[in-house]
Amino acid sequence: MTSWWRQHWRLGLALIVTAVGLFAMLLLYALRKRQEAQKLQVQLGLLNASMRVAGLEADKAARVGELAQNAEAATALDAEIAKAKTDAVAIAQSVKGMSDAEIAEAFKKLGY
């Protein structure tokens, strides 16, 4: 008399392969969701940075008369806008070694 496992080894093998396949499928699903979450996180970071840049530029436009009299404040505001654009581009790509013009171009390419 043979054991049940010896008679039904194919069923056992099929169950093992099915379990491994399900585990692999769940793992791939989780990794895809993580990638989607990372993409959304980058988009949120870009949106926040672009809102900051837009706010600074609106502040500059609202204070154009005041800034015309005070060149130092205008220069400081322009530097703050440039820093905000650099921070926005840094979310999507490396800004190391990029000039201000390249950063401004990359900011425009991001759609802001």
C-alpha positions in Angstrom: 0.0 0.0 0.0 1.4 3.4 -1.0 0.9 6.6 0.8 -1.5 9.3 -0.4 1.4 11.7 -1.1 3.1 9.1 -3.4 -0.1 8.7 -5.3 -0.9 12.4 -5.6 2.6 14.0 -5.8 1.5 16.0 -8.9 -1.3 17.6 -6.8 1.2 18.6 -4.1 3.6 20.0 -6.7 0.8 22.0 -8.3 -0.2 23.4 -4.9 3.4 24.4 -4.2 3.8 26.1 -7.6 0.4 27.8 -7.2 1.5 29.2 -3.8 4.8 30.5 -5.1 3.0 32.1 -8.1 0.5 33.8 -5.8 3.3 35.1 -3.6 5.2 36.4 -6.6 2.0 38.1 -7.9 1.3 39.8 -4.6 4.9 40.9 -4.4 4.8 42.4 -7.8 1.5 44.1 -7.0 2.9 45.6 -3.9 6.0 46.9 -5.7 3.9 48.5 -8.4 1.8 50.2 -5.8 5.0 51.5 -4.1 6.2 52.9 -7.4 2.8 54.6 -8.0 3.0 56.1 -4.5 6.6 57.4 -5.2 5.4 59.0 -8.4 2.5 60.7 -6.6 4.9 61.9 -3.9 7.2 63.5 -6.6 4.1 65.1 -8.2 3.0 66.4 -4.8 6.5 67.8 -4.1 6.6 69.5 -7.6 3.1 70.9 -7.0 4.0 72.4 -3.6 7.3 73.8 -5.0 5.6 75.3 -8.0 2.9 76.9 -5.7 5.7 78.4 -3.7 7.4 79.8 -6.8 4.0 81.2 -8.0 3.4 82.8 -4.6 6.8 84.5 -4.6 6.4 85.7 -8.2 2.9 87.1 -7.3 4.4 88.8 -4.3 7.1 90.4 -6.5 4.4 91.5 -9.0 2.3 93.0 -6.2 5.2 94.9 -4.7 6.8 96.1 -8.0 6.5 99.8 -7.1 8.0 99.2 -3.7 10.8 97.0 -5.1 11.7 99.6 -7.7 12.7 102.0 -4.9 14.5 99.3 -3.0 16.8 97.3 -5.3 18.2 95.3 -2.4 14.8 93.9 -1.5 14.2 93.1 -5.2 17.5 91.2 -5.5 16.7 89.3 -2.3 13.3 88.3 -3.6 14.8 87.3 -7.0 17.3 85.1 -5.1 14.5 83.5 -3.1 12.5 82.8 -6.3 15.6 81.2 -7.9 16.1 79.1 -4.8 12.5 77.9 -4.9 12.9 77.0 -8.6 16.1 75.1 -7.8 14.3 73.2 -5.0 11.4 72.3 -7.4 13.8 71.0 -10.1 15.8 69.1 -7.4 12.7 67.1 -6.6 12.6 65.6 -10.1 16.3 65.6 -11.1 19.8 66.4 -9.9 20.7 70.1 -10.0 24.4 69.7 -9.2 26.5 71.8 -11.6 23.5 73.4 -13.3 23.5 77.1 -14.0 20.6 79.4 -13.1 19.5 79.5 -16.8 19.6 75.7 -17.0 17.5 75.4 -13.8 15.0 77.9 -15.2 14.8 75.9 -18.4 14.3 72.6 -16.5 11.6 74.3 -14.4 9.8 75.3 -17.6 10.1 71.7 -19.0 8.4 70.4 -15.8 5.4 72.4 -16.9 5.5 75.3 -14.4 
